[in-house]
Amino acid sequence: MSKSVFYHAGCPVCVSAEHDIVNLIGANNVEVVHIGENRGRIAEAEGKGVKSVPALVTPAGHVLHINFGASMADVKG
Amino acid sequence: MSKSVFYHAGCPVCVSAEHDIVNLIGANNVEVVHIGENRGRIAEAEGKGVKSVPALVTPAGHVLHINFGASMADVKG
């Protein structure tokens, strides 16, 4: 199975959701990307349909927006 | 590991998220509850902090609201 990608921006909601997702699907099955620090990947996330963080993009390309930490506009600042 | 519980109300957003979650964490690790049909469990979901569906409650009791299908008020009608 290819990996899911979890996009976040370091916010408290993001960190909590990250722990839950890693526990649920396993650290080996998810790449965690901090788009606040790794800003080169903001466009990648937006291209996949990520509207807010935290969000999980499944191997099938589906976007699961989990709770609500920050909009992409907030992340871009 | 105790199971997670996925609460939904049969909406298209719910069904799509259900497929994604089952694929990610395994059908054996999640109980799927349709609170539109199984209305006796609405209070249970609300008691766990579910504000909208679809939502996944982890074994640790954390609520992950996934995308947005319907508010609990909508479900209660």
N, CA and C atoms of all chains as a GROMACS GRO file, in nm:
protein
  462
    1MET      N    1   0.085  -0.119   0.000
    1MET     CA    2   0.000   0.000   0.000
    1MET      C    3   0.089   0.123   0.000
    2SER      N    4   0.060   0.218  -0.086
    2SER     CA    5   0.137   0.342  -0.081
    2SER      C    6   0.093   0.422   0.041
    3LYS      N    7   0.175   0.518   0.076
    3LYS     CA    8   0.150   0.591   0.200
    3LYS      C    9   0.043   0.698   0.183
    4SER      N   10  -0.024   0.726   0.295
    4SER     CA   11  -0.105   0.846   0.304
    4SER      C   12  -0.011   0.961   0.338
    5VAL      N   13  -0.058   1.083   0.318
    5VAL     CA   14   0.020   1.201   0.356
    5VAL      C   15  -0.065   1.286   0.450
    6PHE      N   16  -0.009   1.317   0.565
    6PHE     CA   17  -0.077   1.400   0.664
    6PHE      C   18  -0.014   1.538   0.660
    7TYR      N   19  -0.091   1.637   0.618
    7TYR     CA   20  -0.042   1.775   0.611
    7TYR      C   21  -0.087   1.850   0.736
    8HIS      N   22   0.003   1.921   0.797
    8HIS     CA   23  -0.034   2.000   0.914
    8HIS      C   24   0.053   2.125   0.921
    9ALA      N   25   0.022   2.210   1.020
    9ALA     CA   26   0.097   2.335   1.031
    9ALA      C   27   0.140   2.360   1.175
   10GLY      N   28   0.150   2.254   1.253
   10GLY     CA   29   0.204   2.267   1.388
   10GLY      C   30   0.107   2.319   1.493
   11CYS      N   31  -0.016   2.346   1.454
   11CYS     CA   32  -0.114   2.399   1.549
   11CYS      C   33  -0.154   2.289   1.648
   12PRO      N   34  -0.207   2.327   1.763
   12PRO     CA   35  -0.246   2.226   1.862
   12PRO      C   36  -0.344   2.123   1.807
   13VAL      N   37  -0.442   2.169   1.729
   13VAL     CA   38  -0.538   2.075   1.669
   13VAL      C   39  -0.466   1.977   1.577
   14CYS      N   40  -0.364   2.032   1.504
   14CYS     CA   41  -0.288   1.947   1.411
   14CYS      C   42  -0.210   1.840   1.486
   15VAL      N   43  -0.143   1.879   1.593
   15VAL     CA   44  -0.056   1.786   1.666
   15VAL      C   45  -0.140   1.675   1.729
   16SER      N   46  -0.254   1.711   1.785
   16SER     CA   47  -0.343   1.612   1.844
   16SER      C   48  -0.391   1.513   1.737
   17ALA      N   49  -0.435   1.565   1.624
   17ALA     CA   50  -0.484   1.478   1.516
   17ALA      C   51  -0.371   1.392   1.461
   18GLU      N   52  -0.250   1.448   1.455
   18GLU     CA   53  -0.137   1.369   1.405
   18GLU      C   54  -0.115   1.246   1.493
   19HIS      N   55  -0.117   1.266   1.624
   19HIS     CA   56  -0.097   1.152   1.714
   19HIS      C   57  -0.206   1.047   1.692
   20ASP      N   58  -0.330   1.094   1.679
   20ASP     CA   59  -0.440   0.999   1.660
   20ASP      C   60  -0.423   0.921   1.529
   21ILE      N   61  -0.390   0.992   1.422
   21ILE     CA   62  -0.378   0.926   1.291
   21ILE      C   63  -0.262   0.828   1.290
   22VAL      N   64  -0.150   0.868   1.347
   22VAL     CA   65  -0.034   0.778   1.351
   22VAL      C   66  -0.067   0.653   1.433
   23ASN      N   67  -0.138   0.672   1.544
   23ASN     CA   68  -0.177   0.556   1.624
   23ASN      C   69  -0.273   0.465   1.548
   24LEU      N   70  -0.363   0.525   1.470
   24LEU     CA   71  -0.465   0.446   1.402
   24LEU      C   72  -0.411   0.371   1.281
   25ILE      N   73  -0.328   0.438   1.201
   25ILE     CA   74  -0.289   0.374   1.074
   25ILE      C   75  -0.143   0.332   1.072
   26GLY      N   76  -0.067   0.371   1.175
   26GLY     CA   77   0.072   0.326   1.184
   26GLY      C   78   0.168   0.425   1.122
   27ALA      N   79   0.276   0.453   1.194
   27ALA     CA   80   0.372   0.553   1.148
   27ALA      C   81   0.432   0.518   1.012
   28ASN      N   82   0.442   0.389   0.983
   28ASN     CA   83   0.503   0.348   0.855
   28ASN      C   84   0.411   0.372   0.736
   29ASN      N   85   0.284   0.399   0.766
   29ASN     CA   86   0.187   0.413   0.658
   29ASN      C   87   0.151   0.557   0.626
   30VAL      N   88   0.217   0.649   0.694
   30VAL     CA   89   0.182   0.789   0.671
   30VAL      C   90   0.306   0.877   0.673
   31GLU      N   91   0.314   0.965   0.574
   31GLU     CA   92   0.419   1.066   0.571
   31GLU      C   93   0.361   1.193   0.634
   32VAL      N   94   0.431   1.247   0.733
   32VAL     CA   95   0.383   1.368   0.800
   32VAL      C   96   0.458   1.488   0.743
   33VAL      N   97   0.384   1.586   0.692
   33VAL     CA   98   0.445   1.703   0.628
   33VAL      C   99   0.397   1.830   0.699
   34HIS      N  100   0.491   1.904   0.754
   34HIS     CA  101   0.461   2.031   0.821
   34HIS      C  102   0.474   2.142   0.716
   35ILE      N  103   0.360   2.187   0.664
   35ILE     CA  104   0.367   2.284   0.554
   35ILE      C  105   0.391   2.426   0.604
   36GLY      N  106   0.390   2.444   0.737
   36GLY     CA  107   0.432   2.575   0.788
   36GLY      C  108   0.583   2.589   0.776
   37GLU      N  109   0.655   2.477   0.800
   37GLU     CA  110   0.801   2.479   0.793
   37GLU      C  111   0.851   2.442   0.654
   38ASN      N  112   0.774   2.362   0.585
   38ASN     CA  113   0.816   2.311   0.454
   38ASN      C  114   0.726   2.374   0.348
   39ARG      N  115   0.743   2.503   0.332
   39ARG     CA  116   0.647   2.581   0.253
   39ARG      C  117   0.647   2.545   0.106
   40GLY      N  118   0.752   2.481   0.062
   40GLY     CA  119   0.756   2.437  -0.078
   40GLY      C  120   0.649   2.334  -0.110
   41ARG      N  121   0.591   2.276  -0.006
   41ARG     CA  122   0.490   2.172  -0.031
   41ARG      C  123   0.347   2.222  -0.014
   42ILE      N  124   0.331   2.354   0.010
   42ILE     CA  125   0.196   2.410   0.020
   42ILE      C  126   0.122   2.391  -0.112
   43ALA      N  127   0.190   2.420  -0.222
   43ALA     CA  128   0.125   2.409  -0.353
   43ALA      C  129   0.086   2.264  -0.382
   44GLU      N  130   0.172   2.173  -0.340
   44GLU     CA  131   0.142   2.030  -0.358
   44GLU      C  132   0.013   1.993  -0.284
   45ALA      N  133   0.003   2.041  -0.158
   45ALA     CA  134  -0.116   2.010  -0.079
   45ALA      C  135  -0.240   2.070  -0.145
   46GLU      N  136  -0.229   2.195  -0.187
   46GLU     CA  137  -0.345   2.260  -0.251
   46GLU      C  138  -0.384   2.187  -0.379
   47GLY      N  139  -0.284   2.141  -0.451
   47GLY     CA  140  -0.311   2.069  -0.575
   47GLY      C  141  -0.387   1.939  -0.553
   48LYS      N  142  -0.370   1.882  -0.433
   48LYS     CA  143  -0.442   1.759  -0.401
   48LYS      C  144  -0.582   1.787  -0.346
   49GLY      N  145  -0.611   1.915  -0.323
   49GLY     CA  146  -0.744   1.951  -0.276
   49GLY      C  147  -0.751   1.985  -0.128
   50VAL      N  148  -0.636   2.002  -0.065
   50VAL     CA  149  -0.635   2.035   0.078
   50VAL      C  150  -0.678   2.181   0.096
   51LYS      N  151  -0.784   2.201   0.175
   51LYS     CA  152  -0.840   2.334   0.197
   51LYS      C  153  -0.803   2.389   0.334
   52SER      N  154  -0.775   2.300   0.428
   52SER     CA  155  -0.739   2.340   0.564
   52SER      C  156  -0.653   2.229   0.623
   53VAL      N  157  -0.587   2.263   0.733
   53VAL     CA  158  -0.508   2.162   0.802
   53VAL      C  159  -0.564   2.145   0.943
   54PRO      N  160  -0.548   2.028   1.004
   54PRO     CA  161  -0.484   1.909   0.948
   54PRO      C  162  -0.570   1.839   0.843
   55ALA      N  163  -0.503   1.772   0.750
   55ALA     CA  164  -0.573   1.696   0.647
   55ALA      C  165  -0.490   1.572   0.613
   56LEU      N  166  -0.561   1.466   0.584
   56LEU     CA  167  -0.496   1.341   0.544
   56LEU      C  168  -0.536   1.312   0.399
   57VAL      N  169  -0.436   1.292   0.314
   57VAL     CA  170  -0.464   1.252   0.176
   57VAL      C  171  -0.436   1.102   0.166
   58THR      N  172  -0.538   1.026   0.129
   58THR     CA  173  -0.525   0.880   0.125
   58THR      C  174  -0.446   0.837   0.002
   59PRO      N  175  -0.403   0.708   0.002
   59PRO     CA  176  -0.333   0.659  -0.118
   59PRO      C  177  -0.419   0.671  -0.244
   60ALA      N  178  -0.551   0.670  -0.229
   60ALA     CA  179  -0.641   0.685  -0.344
   60ALA      C  180  -0.657   0.831  -0.386
   61GLY      N  181  -0.598   0.922  -0.309
   61GLY     CA  182  -0.605   1.063  -0.345
   61GLY      C  183  -0.722   1.137  -0.284
   62HIS      N  184  -0.793   1.072  -0.192
   62HIS     CA  185  -0.905   1.140  -0.127
   62HIS      C  186  -0.854   1.226  -0.012
   63VAL      N  187  -0.914   1.343   0.004
   63VAL     CA  188  -0.873   1.434   0.110
   63VAL      C  189  -0.970   1.423   0.227
   64LEU      N  190  -0.917   1.391   0.343
   64LEU     CA  191  -0.996   1.390   0.466
   64LEU      C  192  -0.952   1.509   0.550
   65HIS      N  193  -1.037   1.612   0.555
   65HIS     CA  194  -1.009   1.726   0.643
   65HIS      C  195  -1.052   1.685   0.783
   66ILE      N  196  -0.960   1.690   0.876
   66ILE     CA  197  -0.985   1.637   1.011
   66ILE      C  198  -0.991   1.752   1.110
   67ASN      N  199  -1.108   1.766   1.174
   67ASN     CA  200  -1.129   1.879   1.263
   67ASN      C  201  -1.090   2.007   1.189
   68PHE      N  202  -1.047   2.108   1.256
   68PHE     CA  203  -1.009   2.229   1.183
   68PHE      C  204  -0.903   2.302   1.264
   69GLY      N  205  -0.786   2.316   1.204
   69GLY     CA  206  -0.678   2.388   1.270
   69GLY      C  207  -0.660   2.525   1.210
   70ALA      N  208  -0.641   2.527   1.078
   70ALA     CA  209  -0.615   2.653   1.009
   70ALA      C  210  -0.648   2.635   0.861
   71SER      N  211  -0.694   2.742   0.800
   71SER     CA  212  -0.719   2.740   0.656
   71SER      C  213  -0.586   2.750   0.581
   72MET      N  214  -0.584   2.714   0.455
   72MET     CA  215  -0.462   2.729   0.377
   72MET      C  216  -0.423   2.876   0.368
   73ALA      N  217  -0.522   2.964   0.366
   73ALA     CA  218  -0.491   3.108   0.363
   73ALA      C  219  -0.415   3.148   0.489
   74ASP      N  220  -0.456   3.093   0.605
   74ASP     CA  221  -0.385   3.121   0.730
   74ASP      C  222  -0.241   3.069   0.722
   75VAL      N  223  -0.225   2.950   0.666
   75VAL     CA  224  -0.092   2.890   0.657
   75VAL      C  225  -0.001   2.975   0.569
   76LYS      N  226  -0.059   3.026   0.459
   76LYS     CA  227   0.022   3.106   0.366
   76LYS      C  228   0.053   3.243   0.423
   77GLY      N  229  -0.033   3.291   0.514
   77GLY     CA  230  -0.007   3.414   0.588
   77GLY      C  231  -0.008   3.540   0.505
   78MET      N  232  -0.600  -0.379   2.081
   78MET     CA  233  -0.650  -0.242   2.068
   78MET      C  234  -0.801  -0.244   2.061
   79SER      N  235  -0.866  -0.160   2.141
   79SER     CA  236  -1.011  -0.152   2.131
   79SER      C  237  -1.046  -0.080   2.000
   80LYS      N  238  -1.170  -0.096   1.961
   80LYS     CA  239  -1.210  -0.042   1.832
   80LYS      C  240  -1.236   0.108   1.836
   81SER      N  241  -1.218   0.170   1.720
   81SER     CA  242  -1.269   0.304   1.699
   81SER      C  243  -1.416   0.290   1.659
   82VAL      N  244  -1.490   0.400   1.670
   82VAL     CA  245  -1.629   0.401   1.626
   82VAL      C  246  -1.647   0.512   1.523
   83PHE      N  247  -1.700   0.474   1.408
   83PHE     CA  248  -1.726   0.571   1.301
   83PHE      C  249  -1.875   0.598   1.297
   84TYR      N  250  -1.914   0.721   1.329
   84TYR     CA  251  -2.055   0.760   1.327
   84TYR      C  252  -2.086   0.830   1.196
   85HIS      N  253  -2.194   0.792   1.133
   85HIS     CA  254  -2.233   0.858   1.009
   85HIS      C  255  -2.384   0.857   0.996
   86ALA      N  256  -2.432   0.926   0.892
   86ALA     CA  257  -2.577   0.934   0.874
   86ALA      C  258  -2.618   0.903   0.730
   87GLY      N  259  -2.531   0.829   0.661
   87GLY     CA  260  -2.568   0.783   0.527
   87GLY      C  261  -2.552   0.884   0.415
   88CYS      N  262  -2.504   1.003   0.448
   88CYS     CA  263  -2.488   1.106   0.345
   88CYS      C  264  -2.371   1.069   0.254
   89PRO      N  265  -2.368   1.125   0.132
   89PRO     CA  266  -2.258   1.091   0.039
   89PRO      C  267  -2.120   1.118   0.099
   90VAL      N  268  -2.104   1.230   0.169
   90VAL     CA  269  -1.975   1.260   0.231
   90VAL      C  270  -1.940   1.152   0.334
   91CYS      N  271  -2.046   1.105   0.406
   91CYS     CA  272  -2.025   1.001   0.507
   91CYS      C  273  -1.978   0.871   0.445
   92VAL      N  274  -2.043   0.830   0.336
   92VAL     CA  275  -2.014   0.701   0.274
   92VAL      C  276  -1.872   0.701   0.217
   93SER      N  277  -1.836   0.811   0.154
   93SER     CA  278  -1.701   0.822   0.099
   93SER      C  279  -1.596   0.814   0.210
   94ALA      N  280  -1.618   0.887   0.318
   94ALA     CA  281  -1.523   0.886   0.430
   94ALA      C  282  -1.519   0.749   0.496
   95GLU      N  283  -1.634   0.682   0.502
   95GLU     CA  284  -1.637   0.548   0.562
   95GLU      C  285  -1.546   0.454   0.484
   96HIS      N  286  -1.556   0.458   0.352
   96HIS     CA  287  -1.470   0.370   0.271
   96HIS      C  288  -1.324   0.400   0.296
   97ASP      N  289  -1.291   0.528   0.303
   97ASP     CA  290  -1.150   0.567   0.324
   97ASP      C  291  -1.102   0.518   0.460
   98ILE      N  292  -1.183   0.539   0.563
   98ILE     CA  293  -1.140   0.502   0.699
   98ILE      C  294  -1.126   0.351   0.712
   99VAL      N  295  -1.222   0.277   0.656
   99VAL     CA  296  -1.214   0.130   0.662
   99VAL      C  297  -1.089   0.082   0.589
  100ASN      N  298  -1.060   0.142   0.474
  100ASN     CA  299  -0.939   0.103   0.401
  100ASN      C  300  -0.814   0.134   0.481
  101LEU      N  301  -0.813   0.246   0.551
  101LEU     CA  302  -0.692   0.290   0.621
  101LEU      C  303  -0.668   0.212   0.749
  102ILE      N  304  -0.772   0.189   0.826
  102ILE     CA  305  -0.746   0.130   0.958
  102ILE      C  306  -0.796  -0.013   0.970
  103GLY      N  307  -0.868  -0.062   0.868
  103GLY     CA  308  -0.911  -0.202   0.868
  103GLY      C  309  -1.050  -0.218   0.925
  104ALA      N  310  -1.132  -0.296   0.856
  104ALA     CA  311  -1.271  -0.314   0.897
  104ALA      C  312  -1.281  -0.374   1.038
  105ASN      N  313  -1.182  -0.454   1.076
  105ASN     CA  314  -1.189  -0.517   1.208
  105ASN      C  315  -1.161  -0.420   1.322
  106ASN      N  316  -1.108  -0.302   1.287
  106ASN     CA  317  -1.069  -0.207   1.390
  106ASN      C  318  -1.168  -0.094   1.409
  107VAL      N  319  -1.279  -0.100   1.337
  107VAL     CA  320  -1.374   0.010   1.347
  107VAL      C  321  -1.517  -0.042   1.345
  108GLU      N  322  -1.598   0.009   1.436
  108GLU     CA  323  -1.741  -0.019   1.436
  108GLU      C  324  -1.810   0.095   1.362
  109VAL      N  325  -1.890   0.062   1.264
  109VAL     CA  326  -1.959   0.165   1.186
  109VAL      C  327  -2.102   0.176   1.237
  110VAL      N  328  -2.140   0.296   1.278
  110VAL     CA  329  -2.274   0.320   1.335
  110VAL      C  330  -2.347   0.425   1.253
  111HIS      N  331  -2.461   0.386   1.198
  111HIS     CA  332  -2.545   0.479   1.119
  111HIS      C  333  -2.647   0.539   1.217
  112ILE      N  334  -2.619   0.662   1.261
  112ILE     CA  335  -2.706   0.720   1.363
  112ILE      C  336  -2.836   0.777   1.305
  113GLY      N  337  -2.845   0.778   1.170
  113GLY     CA  338  -2.974   0.814   1.111
  113GLY      C  339  -3.073   0.700   1.128
  114GLU      N  340  -3.022   0.576   1.114
  114GLU     CA  341  -3.108   0.458   1.127
  114GLU      C  342  -3.112   0.406   1.270
  115ASN      N  343  -3.004   0.429   1.342
  115ASN     CA  344  -2.991   0.374   1.478
  115ASN      C  345  -2.993   0.492   1.575
  116ARG      N  346  -3.112   0.554   1.584
  116ARG     CA  347  -3.122   0.682   1.652
  116ARG      C  348  -3.098   0.673   1.802
  117GLY      N  349  -3.110   0.555   1.854
  117GLY     CA  350  -3.081   0.536   1.995
  117GLY      C  351  -2.937   0.565   2.031
  118ARG      N  352  -2.851   0.574   1.930
  118ARG     CA  353  -2.710   0.598   1.958
  118ARG      C  354  -2.668   0.742   1.934
  119ILE      N  355  -2.765   0.828   1.900
  119ILE     CA  356  -2.733   0.970   1.880
  119ILE      C  357  -2.680   1.030   2.010
  120ALA      N  358  -2.748   1.000   2.120
  120ALA     CA  359  -2.706   1.056   2.250
  120ALA      C  360  -2.566   1.007   2.287
  121GLU      N  361  -2.538   0.880   2.256
  121GLU     CA  362  -2.405   0.824   2.282
  121GLU      C  363  -2.298   0.904   2.206
  122ALA      N  364  -2.326   0.930   2.078
  122ALA     CA  365  -2.230   1.005   1.995
  122ALA      C  366  -2.210   1.146   2.051
  123GLU      N  367  -2.320   1.212   2.084
  123GLU     CA  368  -2.310   1.348   2.139
  123GLU      C  369  -2.233   1.348   2.270
  124GLY      N  370  -2.257   1.244   2.350
  124GLY     CA  371  -2.187   1.234   2.477
  124GLY      C  372  -2.036   1.221   2.462
  125LYS      N  373  -1.994   1.166   2.348
  125LYS     CA  374  -1.850   1.153   2.322
  125LYS      C  375  -1.791   1.280   2.261
  126GLY      N  376  -1.878   1.376   2.227
  126GLY     CA  377  -1.829   1.501   2.171
  126GLY      C  378  -1.847   1.515   2.022
  127VAL      N  379  -1.924   1.425   1.961
  127VAL     CA  380  -1.946   1.433   1.816
  127VAL      C  381  -2.039   1.550   1.785
  128LYS      N  382  -1.993   1.643   1.703
  128LYS     CA  383  -2.070   1.763   1.669
  128LYS      C  384  -2.130   1.754   1.529
  129SER      N  385  -2.070   1.673   1.444
  129SER     CA  386  -2.117   1.657   1.306
  129SER      C  387  -2.074   1.519   1.259
  130VAL      N  388  -2.136   1.475   1.151
  130VAL     CA  389  -2.095   1.348   1.090
  130VAL      C  390  -2.043   1.373   0.949
  131PRO      N  391  -1.955   1.289   0.898
  131PRO     CA  392  -1.898   1.172   0.965
  131PRO      C  393  -1.795   1.211   1.071
  132ALA      N  394  -1.782   1.124   1.172
  132ALA     CA  395  -1.684   1.145   1.277
  132ALA      C  396  -1.632   1.011   1.325
  133LEU      N  397  -1.504   1.010   1.357
  133LEU     CA  398  -1.441   0.889   1.409
  133LEU      C  399  -1.400   0.916   1.553
  134VAL      N  400  -1.444   0.829   1.644
  134VAL     CA  401  -1.400   0.840   1.782
  134VAL      C  402  -1.294   0.732   1.805
  135THR      N  403  -1.175   0.774   1.844
  135THR     CA  404  -1.063   0.681   1.858
  135THR      C  405  -1.077   0.601   1.987
  136PRO      N  406  -0.998   0.492   1.999
  136PRO     CA  407  -1.001   0.415   2.125
  136PRO      C  408  -0.967   0.502   2.246
  137ALA      N  409  -0.890   0.609   2.225
  137ALA     CA  410  -0.855   0.699   2.336
  137ALA      C  411  -0.967   0.798   2.366
  138GLY      N  412  -1.072   0.796   2.286
  138GLY     CA  413  -1.185   0.885   2.310
  138GLY      C  414  -1.176   1.019   2.241
  139HIS      N  415  -1.078   1.033   2.150
  139HIS     CA  416  -1.066   1.159   2.077
  139HIS      C  417  -1.161   1.157   1.957
  140VAL      N  418  -1.223   1.272   1.931
  140VAL     CA  419  -1.317   1.282   1.820
  140VAL      C  420  -1.248   1.347   1.700
  141LEU      N  421  -1.249   1.275   1.589
  141LEU     CA  422  -1.198   1.332   1.463
  141LEU      C  423  -1.318   1.357   1.372
  142HIS      N  424  -1.353   1.485   1.356
  142HIS     CA  425  -1.458   1.520   1.262
  142HIS      C  426  -1.395   1.522   1.123
  143ILE      N  427  -1.448   1.443   1.033
  143ILE     CA  428  -1.385   1.423   0.903
  143ILE      C  429  -1.472   1.487   0.795
  144ASN      N  430  -1.415   1.585   0.726
  144ASN     CA  431  -1.492   1.660   0.627
  144ASN      C  432  -1.621   1.706   0.696
  145PHE      N  433  -1.727   1.726   0.622
  145PHE     CA  434  -1.851   1.768   0.687
  145PHE      C  435  -1.968   1.717   0.605
  146GLY      N  436  -2.049   1.634   0.668
  146GLY     CA  437  -2.167   1.583   0.600
  146GLY      C  438  -2.292   1.650   0.652
  147ALA      N  439  -2.310   1.645   0.784
  147ALA     CA  440  -2.430   1.701   0.844
  147ALA      C  441  -2.402   1.729   0.991
  148SER      N  442  -2.467   1.832   1.043
  148SER     CA  443  -2.456   1.860   1.187
  148SER      C  444  -2.543   1.763   1.264
  149MET      N  445  -2.519   1.751   1.393
  149MET     CA  446  -2.604   1.664   1.474
  149MET      C  447  -2.748   1.717   1.473
  150ALA      N  448  -2.763   1.850   1.467
  150ALA     CA  449  -2.898   1.906   1.460
  150ALA      C  450  -2.970   1.857   1.333
  151ASP      N  451  -2.896   1.850   1.223
  151ASP     CA  452  -2.955   1.798   1.098
  151ASP      C  453  -2.996   1.651   1.114
  152VAL      N  454  -2.909   1.576   1.180
  152VAL     CA  455  -2.937   1.432   1.198
  152VAL      C  456  -3.062   1.413   1.283
  153LYS      N  457  -3.074   1.498   1.386
  153LYS     CA  458  -3.189   1.485   1.475
  153LYS      C  459  -3.318   1.532   1.409
  154GLY      N  460  -3.304   1.625   1.315
  154GLY     CA  461  -3.416   1.669   1.232
  154GLY      C  462  -3.524   1.746   1.306
   0.00000   0.00000   0.00000
